Amino acid sequence: MLRTRPQRQHNLRDLINDIARNPARALSLTEAARKLHWSPGHLSKLFKSVTGDTFVSYVMSRRLERAELMLASTQMPVGEIATTLDFSQVNYFSRVFRSRTGMSPSEYRRQYSSFDRRPLHEAIPTGHFSRLRA
């Protein structure tokens, strides 16, 4: 008797794409392993060998990258950003964010926000124009 397989087997590339498409979700290693029908240990080893990063730190990095984008491009309150990115406590979000960037979410927003009050000609320091392309 032949064993039937699902029509499309999930693989590591699918998982990485899922994380990229939905970085706001705090996906656990156990949940991801269950989706792939692998053991958490197997997924952990394979994930590290492919990405060079542990599964948990990879997912956290994607969430914090999204936080950086949201802080710089929206005026959404820090607490709402933390909730949107599936952090259960704002204090934990702030602590993890500070460990990644070296500044609090509010400091990061002040430094990188596109909603600053500077005149347009002062918005980008002149030293950065050489890197811009037409």
Salt bridges, closest charged atoms under 4 A:
ASP14 OD1 - ARG8 NH2 3.05
ASP18 OD1 - ARG21 NH2 2.46
ASP18 OD2 - LYS35 NZ 3.29
GLU31 OE2 - ARG25 NH2 1.98
GLU65 OE2 - ARG62 NH2 2.82
GLU65 OE2 - ARG100 NH2 3.80
GLU68 OE2 - ARG100 NE 2.99
GLU107 OE1 - ARG98 NH1 3.85
ASP116 OD2 - ARG118 NH2 2.64
GLU122 OE2 - HIS121 NE2 3.62
